[in-house]
Amino acid sequence: MADPKNSGDASWFRHRPGVEPPALRLVCFPHAGAGSAAFADWQSGLPSGVAVLAACHPGRQDRLAEPPVGSMDELADRSVAALLPWLDRPYALFGHSMGSAVAYEVARRLAELPVRQPELMVASGRVAPHRVVPGDFPGDGDEEILASLREVSGHRLDAFAEPALRELLMPALRADYRVLRTYRPDRAVLDVPVAGCVGISDPRCDLAGIRTWSELTSAGFEHRLFAGDHFYPETHRSDLLGYLSRRLPCGGGIPVPARR
């Protein structure tokens, strides 16, 4: 299999040098507007056999000069193309908020290819795509978007107080919300186990909401509640990583066989 570091899509996924080769890779997709930095501290909280592979889409971090992706189809297609060189060993998918929809679309596309399939998909902080009402997402206006962020967690606005920083962050956030507004998913059932995770004080996704993911898998579903709001992966990171460490089909650096 091709060396990912030598592929044309190497910039899409980031990993910490020295962790390779792992027993299992945890492929992580961030919330709207975010990049791989959302998972910067995750590696140290997981078993030694698990390597974090974090997505960084165009238009953020060191990819600011690249235009953001304009649709979920393009985002998922390009993510799959970039991910293929990394599928040389077992892996799981994790997505938070918008990232859970990206993870689902990536899993759908991988199911159609003759490649190793995910051991597990973890959907966090978001109702299953076929249950989302497109009108729930704000328009392109900055104030609409910031009001939406204020609903889920007021501290998220701190990063937008500085005008220069706001100017850097808003284009990717606008683009991601546009992707979500125009996303019309097919209801495809995955042959992959799914775990749903949600903050108990999340105003956008409650227990009933996270359970809607059970409708999109034929391979088993479980859910887990965490203290915190929509951004519990930041405020209660150790609890989430502890759960993932126990739930991932890999422990103590011992490899697990591929599902197929």
N, C-alpha and C positions, 0 to 999 in steps of 0.2 A: 504494500500500500504506500502511496506517495507520502513523503515527509510533509506534514502540514506547514512547517516553517518555511518550506520552499514553494508553497502553493500561492497562486495569485490572490486567494481569499484569506490569507493568514491574518489580516487585520480584523477579521470579524470575531475571532475568539481569542481570549487572553488566558494564559496559564502561568503559574509560578514556576520558574526554572528549578530543577532539582527534584521535583515531585514525580516526574516521569521516570520509568513507566509505572503507572498505578495498577491496582487490581480493578478499579472502577473509576470512571469519570462522571462527575456531576456537572451536567451542562445547564448553565443558569441564564435565564432571560429576565431582564430588569423591567421595572415599571416605566410608565410613560415619561419621556424626557431624560431618563437615566442611561448610564452605560455600565461598563464592566466594573467601575469603581464601587458600584453598589454592593459588590461581593468581595471587596478588597481584603476584608478581615476574616473571610470564611475558612480559608485553608487551614488555619491554625486550630479551628474548632471542630475539625472532622478527623476521623481515623486516618492513620498514616497511609492506608491503602487507597484512600479516596483523593482524587485530584479534581480541583475546581476548574472548569472551563467556562469562562464568563463571556457573554456576548457583549460586543460594543458595536452598535449600529452606526451608520454614517450620520454625520451632523452633530457629533458630541465628542468630548474629550480630545484626543489627538486626531480625530476625524472631522473636526469642525469645518474644514474646507470642502468636504464632500456634501452634496445635497442630500437631505434626508429622504428616506424611502417614502413613496407616495401611496402605497396600498399594502394590505395584509398579504395578498398573493405574492407581491414582489418581495416583501420582507421574509416570508416563509420560504419562498423558492431560493432566494440568495443565501439564507441561513442554512438550508439543507446542503446546497452546493459547497459551502464553506465547512460544514460539519463532516462531510463524508470521509475526508482523510483521517479523522479522529476515531472512526468506528472500528478500530482494530482490537477492541477489548470491550467488556461489558460497560454500560453507561446508563445513567438515569437522567431524566429531564426535570428541571425545576423552573417554574415561572411565577413571578409575583405580579398581581394586578394585570396590566396589559401583557406582561411577559407570560402569563398562564395561557392566554389566547395564542400567542406566538408558539409556545411549546406544543399546544394542541395541534396547530396547523403543521408544525414540523413533524410531529408524530404521524399525522395523517399521510403526509407525503412519503415518509420513510416506509410506511406500511405497503406502499405500492412499488417499492424498490427491492431488489434481491440483496439486501444488506442486513447486518445485525440489527435487531430491533431493541428498543429500550427495555430495561428491566422494570422500570417504574416511571410514572409521571406524577409530579407533585404540582397541583394547582393551588395557588395561594391568593387569598384576598379578592377573589372575583367570582361572580356567578358564571356558570357554564355559558359558552358563547351563544348557544341557541336559545338561551333564556334572557339574554340582555336586550333591553329596549334601546335602539340606536339614539332615540331622542334624549336619553339620559346624559349624553356627552355634550359639553359646552361647544360653542362656536369658535371661530378663529380669533375673536377679540381677546386681548390680553387680560382685561378685567374679568371677563367670563371665565377664563381658564384659572385665574388666581382665586376667584370665588369658589370654583370647584375644589381647588386644593384646600381652601380654608374650611370647607365642609368636612373633610376627612381628617385633617390635622393642621392646626394653626401654625405649628412650628415650621411647616414646610415653606412658609412665606419668607422666612428669615433670609434665605438665599437670594431672594428677589428684591431685597431692600436697597442693595447697591446697584445703581443704574448700569454700570459697566458689566456687572455680572449678570444682571437681568437680560441685557442685550445678547449675551452669549448663550444663555439658557433657553430663551423663549422660542427660537426657531425650531429646535428639536421637539419641544413640548407641543407647539402648535401642530407640527407635522404628525406627531404620534396621535394626538386627539383627532386629527383629520382621518388618519388610518382607522381609528376605532369607529368614527361616525359612518364611514363608508363600508365597513366590514359586514358582509352578509354570509355567515358560515353555512356550510352544508352540515346536516346532522349526521356525521359519520361516527360510528361506534368503534372504539379502539380495542384491539386485542392486547391491551397493556394494562396492568394494574394501575389504579389511580388513587392517590391520597389527596384529600382536600384539607387545606390548612387556613385558618382565619383567626383574626384578633377578635376577642369577645366584645370589644367596644367599637368595631368597625361599622360606621354608619352606612356603608355601601353594600356590604355582604354579611349577612347573618348566618346562623347555622343552617336554616332552610336553603339559603342561597348557595352555600358551599356544597350542600348535599346534591344539588342539581348535576354535579359532575358525575354522579353515579349513573346517570342516564347515558353517558358517553363511553362506558367501558363494559366489556363482557368478561373481563378478567379479574374482577374484584375491586371493591371500593372501601375505603375507610376515611374517617375525618378526624381532625384534631383541632381543638380550641386552644388559643393562647391568650394570655393577658395582653392588653394593649389595643390600639386602634388599627387603622388601615396600614400603618407603617410599623406594625409589631416586629417585622424582620430586623428593623434597626434598633428599636427600643428593648426588645426581648430576644436579641440574636442568640444568646447562649441557650435559651430554651428551645428555639427552633433547630439549632444545630445539634443539640442533644437528641431531639426527636429524629432528625435525619440520620444521625450516626447509628441509632438503633434500628431504624426502618430500612435503610439501604441494604441491599443483599450483599454486603461485604463487611467483614470485620477483621481487624488485626492484620490487614494486608493480605488476607487469603483470597485468591481469585475465586469467582463464581462462574459457572458455565453460562454461556449465552442462552437466551430463551429460544432462539432459532436463528 
